[in-house]
Amino acid sequence: QVQLVESGGGLVQAGGSLRLSCAASGSIRSFNAMGWYRQAPGKQRELVAAVSSDGSTNYADSVKGRFTISRDNAKNIVDLQMNSLKPEDTAVYYCHARRVILATVNYWGQGTQVTVSS
């Protein structure tokens, strides 16, 4: 069973930066996609950014130009660099991984809190 462990959350002022890191317990090479989701209080979980096994990336419109996702298959980590943070970025951020072989299997981390003060 693969485990995903997030780190790097915290409290930051608006305009600041944070870097989230997701470490997998095993190789991430077999994952078709990895990414970050977030969930704010009272809202649904939403995709923030994702990176596929071929290196292609996808971002939510709200974070384009501010956030950058990167994937290091050698170190089995996926990072999310967040710049120019806004109060509306406040949420619990979850690492996600998807593997598709005969069926789709999704893995989730436990989440890390990001709070942006105004």
PyMOL commands that set and color helices and strands:
alter all, ss='L'
color gray80, all
select helices_A, chain A and resi 61-63+87-89
alter helices_A, ss='H'
color red, helices_A
select strands_A, chain A and resi 4-7+10-13+18-24+33-39+46-52+57-59+67-72+77-82+91-100+104-108+112-117
alter strands_A, ss='S'
color yellow, strands_A
deselect
rebuild
show_as cartoon
